[in-house]
Amino acid sequence: MLRSLLRTLALLMAITLLPATVAAQEDDWSARSDPGKRAEVIKRYKQILEGNPSATFVLKQLLKEVGYGRPLERLIEEYREKAAKNPN
């Protein structure tokens, strides 16, 4: 009896806290809607890749964040210039 009461209480608490948690997550991770935050995320991905070029997950996230078309071409050109300056 006590166990089912505790289970019900835990479920009610989870249900009431869920909308606030979801709203906070949307605010925290909505880099696409905020250009400044998006630029900061892209900058951070680039920093991580400079320290660890084999971080494939980070590279995938960077490419996803940058998108296709002209932004991707600029990113490729940026890395080509870096490679030309430091061919090691």
Summary of the structure (lengths in Angstrom):
residues: 88
radius of gyration: 21.2
end to end distance: 69.1
largest distance: 71.7
contacts: 172
relative contact order: 0.06
helix: 82%
strand: 0%
